[in-house]
Amino acid sequence: MSDDEREEKELDLSSSEVVTKYKTSAEIINKALKLVVSECKPKAKIVDICEKGDAFIR
């Protein structure tokens, strides 16, 4: 089957699959942000806070 014969799938917000992926991503990022904010304390090192946020997302 050639590329011309393939039906292109819509990858915009009209696709429920795309919306689900955006919602899932938002949930992960909101949890990561909550973790990062909770680590913001006096004398906390920025690099340590960022590493914890990165580790959570991975």
ROSEPA-913423 format. One record per residue: chain; x, y negated, z of N, C-alpha, C in turn; residue number from 1. Coordinates in nm, 2 decimals, padded with zeros to 4 digits. Layout:
! ROSEPA-913423
ATOM  c     n.x     n.y     n.z    ca.x    ca.y    ca.z     c.x     c.y     c.z    k
ATOM  A       X       Y       Z       X       Y       Z       X       Y       Z  NUM
...
END
This chain:
! ROSEPA-913423
ATOM  c     n.x     n.y     n.z    ca.x    ca.y    ca.z     c.x     c.y     c.z    k
ATOM  A   00.08   00.12   00.00   00.00   00.00   00.00   00.09  -00.12   00.00    1
ATOM  A   00.06  -00.22  -00.09   00.14  -00.34  -00.10   00.10  -00.44   00.01    2
ATOM  A   00.18  -00.54   00.03   00.14  -00.65   00.12   00.01  -00.72   00.08    3
ATOM  A  -00.01  -00.73  -00.05  -00.13  -00.80  -00.10  -00.25  -00.72  -00.07    4
ATOM  A  -00.24  -00.59  -00.06  -00.36  -00.51  -00.04  -00.40  -00.50   00.11    5
ATOM  A  -00.30  -00.53   00.20  -00.33  -00.53   00.34  -00.43  -00.65   00.38    6
ATOM  A  -00.52  -00.61   00.47  -00.60  -00.72   00.52  -00.53  -00.79   00.63    7
ATOM  A  -00.52  -00.92   00.62  -00.46  -01.00   00.73  -00.55  -01.01   00.85    8
ATOM  A  -00.49  -00.99   00.96  -00.57  -01.00   01.09  -00.56  -01.15   01.14    9
ATOM  A  -00.67  -01.20   01.18  -00.67  -01.34   01.24  -00.60  -01.34   01.37   10
ATOM  A  -00.50  -01.42   01.39  -00.43  -01.43   01.52  -00.45  -01.57   01.58   11
ATOM  A  -00.58  -01.60   01.60  -00.61  -01.73   01.66  -00.71  -01.70   01.77   12
ATOM  A  -00.77  -01.81   01.83  -00.85  -01.79   01.95  -00.99  -01.73   01.91   13
ATOM  A  -01.02  -01.71   01.79  -01.14  -01.63   01.75  -01.12  -01.48   01.78   14
ATOM  A  -01.00  -01.44   01.80  -00.97  -01.30   01.82  -00.98  -01.27   01.98   15
ATOM  A  -01.06  -01.18   02.02  -01.07  -01.15   02.16  -00.93  -01.10   02.22   16
ATOM  A  -00.86  -01.03   02.13  -00.73  -00.97   02.17  -00.63  -01.08   02.20   17
ATOM  A  -00.63  -01.19   02.12  -00.54  -01.30   02.14  -00.58  -01.37   02.27   18
ATOM  A  -00.71  -01.39   02.30  -00.76  -01.46   02.42  -00.72  -01.38   02.54   19
ATOM  A  -00.73  -01.25   02.53  -00.70  -01.16   02.65  -00.55  -01.17   02.68   20
ATOM  A  -00.47  -01.18   02.58  -00.32  -01.19   02.60  -00.29  -01.33   02.66   21
ATOM  A  -00.36  -01.44   02.62  -00.34  -01.57   02.68  -00.38  -01.57   02.82   22
ATOM  A  -00.49  -01.50   02.85  -00.54  -01.50   02.99  -00.45  -01.42   03.08   23
ATOM  A  -00.40  -01.31   03.03  -00.30  -01.22   03.11  -00.17  -01.30   03.13   24
ATOM  A  -00.12  -01.37   03.03   00.00  -01.45   03.05  -00.03  -01.56   03.15   25
ATOM  A  -00.14  -01.62   03.15  -00.17  -01.73   03.24  -00.17  -01.68   03.39   26
ATOM  A  -00.23  -01.56   03.41  -00.23  -01.50   03.54  -00.09  -01.47   03.59   27
ATOM  A  -00.01  -01.42   03.51   00.13  -01.39   03.54   00.21  -01.52   03.58   28
ATOM  A   00.19  -01.62   03.50   00.26  -01.75   03.52   00.21  -01.82   03.65   29
ATOM  A   00.08  -01.81   03.67   00.02  -01.87   03.79   00.08  -01.80   03.92   30
ATOM  A   00.09  -01.67   03.91   00.15  -01.60   04.03   00.29  -01.63   04.05   31
ATOM  A   00.37  -01.64   03.94   00.51  -01.68   03.94   00.52  -01.82   04.00   32
ATOM  A   00.44  -01.91   03.96   00.44  -02.05   04.01   00.41  -02.05   04.16   33
ATOM  A   00.32  -01.98   04.20   00.28  -01.97   04.34   00.40  -01.92   04.42   34
ATOM  A   00.47  -01.82   04.37   00.59  -01.77   04.44   00.70  -01.87   04.44   35
ATOM  A   00.73  -01.94   04.33   00.83  -02.04   04.33   00.80  -02.15   04.42   36
ATOM  A   00.68  -02.20   04.43   00.64  -02.31   04.52   00.66  -02.26   04.66   37
ATOM  A   00.63  -02.14   04.69   00.64  -02.09   04.83   00.79  -02.08   04.87   38
ATOM  A   00.88  -02.07   04.78   01.02  -02.07   04.81   01.09  -02.21   04.82   39
ATOM  A   01.01  -02.31   04.79   01.06  -02.45   04.80   01.06  -02.49   04.94   40
ATOM  A   01.17  -02.48   05.01   01.19  -02.52   05.15   01.32  -02.60   05.16   41
ATOM  A   01.33  -02.67   05.27   01.45  -02.75   05.29   01.57  -02.66   05.29   42
ATOM  A   01.67  -02.71   05.22   01.80  -02.65   05.20   01.80  -02.52   05.11   43
ATOM  A   01.69  -02.49   05.05   01.68  -02.38   04.95   01.76  -02.42   04.83   44
ATOM  A   01.83  -02.33   04.77   01.91  -02.36   04.65   01.81  -02.34   04.53   45
ATOM  A   01.82  -02.44   04.44   01.74  -02.43   04.32   01.76  -02.31   04.24   46
ATOM  A   01.89  -02.27   04.23   01.93  -02.15   04.15   01.86  -02.03   04.20   47
ATOM  A   01.85  -02.02   04.34   01.79  -01.90   04.40   01.64  -01.90   04.37   48
ATOM  A   01.58  -02.01   04.38   01.44  -02.02   04.35   01.41  -01.98   04.20   49
ATOM  A   01.49  -02.04   04.11   01.47  -02.00   03.97   01.49  -01.86   03.94   50
ATOM  A   01.59  -01.80   04.01   01.62  -01.65   03.99   01.50  -01.57   04.04   51
ATOM  A   01.44  -01.61   04.15   01.32  -01.53   04.20   01.21  -01.55   04.10   52
ATOM  A   01.18  -01.66   04.05   01.08  -01.68   03.95   01.10  -01.60   03.83   53
ATOM  A   01.23  -01.61   03.78   01.26  -01.53   03.66   01.24  -01.38   03.68   54
ATOM  A   01.29  -01.33   03.80   01.28  -01.19   03.83   01.13  -01.15   03.84   55
ATOM  A   01.05  -01.23   03.89   00.90  -01.20   03.90   00.84  -01.18   03.76   56
ATOM  A   00.88  -01.27   03.67   00.82  -01.27   03.53   00.87  -01.15   03.45   57
ATOM  A   01.00  -01.11   03.48   01.05  -01.00   03.40   00.99  -00.87   03.45   58
END
